[in-house]
């Protein structure tokens, strides 16, 4: 047989033994469990030891006045009902007791215990209702703080009035930091998106509730870029000019979409490259042979030398195309990207020191291992870092950051160089750097670096920026690779 819920536990604090005995007897006959005390100190001790569901408290207590006992109980446990049972029927005493924290007031002698019982039931029901309201509010607060989106409210200005705890999980800033910084949301929005977001917020203030609908980039506290989407919520009628909304993190989906697009582009490029190399090789061999014969037969013929020079140039280009299309042998295993990257940076440190270039490291200490070929990856990373160092000016800075994202380890190499051209000029070279037709210089070229990373199951992307460039390398995590079907 399953035991039912325990009967409420009541505490009777009464100095008159006969009155206390009658109250205790009646309460026990009514099915309550009872603890009793004869003075103020004993009452407080029993209150703290037993945590009763309700207290019946006399005001005229020895040792410690009843009003002091009442204030102490109300301060320590305001959710515990305290019913004052007093011989003083003055209204001023009742008002004082209510101000001190009493839930109800009953005068002595208690002539009708039914009235006392109803008072007890009413107080216990009020306590249960308050507890239920508190639990609902706590669940709501917990849900609001833990939903996987940022919930925020902006006041009539640009300052936050509320933001939930998910703020820290997504942006790296705690709610306290975000609320304390004036204009926090706009201040950390990407400069290229700031005006558009400010305009969207202003339109949301003037428009109907829920009118906010915009995507923007935001700088994480660790310095990397997030892709966020803001949507409006219903706002209260008492908050004119305020904007309430939610912000979702789209970074993973944007990242995966870009990776998929680049892989499709490079797959197509690889197929075209192989076909192109095959189609060029036969006529190029004939052209080169005839150019050599012509140059030997007519050494003074300037045109023959030009034809031979261009034929040799085409042969060199064909070698690069063939190298790009050739499969790369890899031996995949579990490895630490942080360890490999640290090794490459150690090798690069003398060159950086000579050039007095700033190096900033934002490496995730908890980054999981990747599934890769350590030797090939080390060679590729060293080549990319060396190539960046070769092109950096005296005032340049290189920020190296890592993090886990969407089953991948992501490495960002952010180059800030005042000597670089504006974005329009940089963008013209950004796409070309991934093609196999660009010269590689003294080190492994970007096209072959991209080919190597692709062979490791990842991708490499170059994103030109005003006065800068970002190289992103993504590699599959070892655990994600093991779980894949």
Order of alpha helices (4+ residues) and beta strands (2+ residues): beta-alpha-beta-alpha-beta-alpha-beta-alpha-beta-alpha-beta-beta-alpha-alpha-alpha-alpha-beta-beta-beta-alpha-alpha-beta-alpha-beta-beta-alpha-beta-beta-alpha-alpha-beta-beta-alpha
